[in-house]
Amino acid sequence: MINKKTGRKRRGQTAVEYMLVTVSLLFVFTTMYKALQYSVAHQFERGGKVIMKVYIEDYN
């Protein structure tokens, strides 16, 4: 026999657990996205400097 109060408490606990997992995954993926975005932007900047260096050397 299931107690109605216990069932409600367990459902509330499950909902809170799902919300905590969702928030933690959102934090992890947001951090990973920002790190990837920084890395790609840094690589484009380095590539642009190499290209500009080649153009300057060819111009002189």
Beta strands, then each sheet from edge to edge (+ up, - down):
end
